[in-house]
Amino acid sequence: MPKAKTHKGARKRVRVSKKGRVKFRHSFTSHLLSSRSSNRLRKLRRRGVACRADEKRILELLGKTRP
C-alpha cells in the first residue's frame, strides 16, 4: 500500500500545537479593515483553534494522529 500524502493546502494553513490542538490564522484580516472595529481586529490577530469535531479531519489531511 502506498504512503499517504500530506494535503499541501492544509499544511500551509494549519499548525499543530505540542498538545495536538490545531491552530490557524483568522480570515478577514488582509484589507478593507477600516470598516471593522478595533475590538474585532484585535481578536482576529490571535491564532484560532479548531474545534474538536474538525481536528480529526484536519489531522487526517496532515497525515498525523492524535497524541
Secondary structure as the mmCIF struct_conf table of DSSP 4:
data_model
#
loop_
_struct_conf.conf_type_id
_struct_conf.id
_struct_conf.beg_label_comp_id
_struct_conf.beg_label_asym_id
_struct_conf.beg_label_seq_id
_struct_conf.end_label_comp_id
_struct_conf.end_label_asym_id
_struct_conf.end_label_seq_id
HELX_LH_PP_P HELX_LH_PP_P1 PRO A 2 THR A 6
HELX_RH_AL_P HELX_RH_AL_P1 LYS A 8 ARG A 13
STRN STRN1 VAL A 14 VAL A 16
TURN_TY1_P TURN_TY1_P1 LYS A 18 LYS A 19
BEND BEND1 GLY A 20 GLY A 20
STRN STRN2 VAL A 22 PHE A 24
BEND BEND2 SER A 27 PHE A 28
BEND BEND3 SER A 30 HIS A 31
TURN_TY1_P TURN_TY1_P2 SER A 34 SER A 35
BEND BEND4 ARG A 36 ARG A 36
HELX_RH_AL_P HELX_RH_AL_P2 SER A 38 ARG A 45
BEND BEND5 ARG A 46 ARG A 46
HELX_LH_PP_P HELX_LH_PP_P2 ARG A 47 ARG A 47
STRN STRN3 GLY A 48 VAL A 49
HELX_RH_AL_P HELX_RH_AL_P3 ARG A 52 LEU A 62
TURN_TY1_P TURN_TY1_P3 GLY A 63 GLY A 63
#
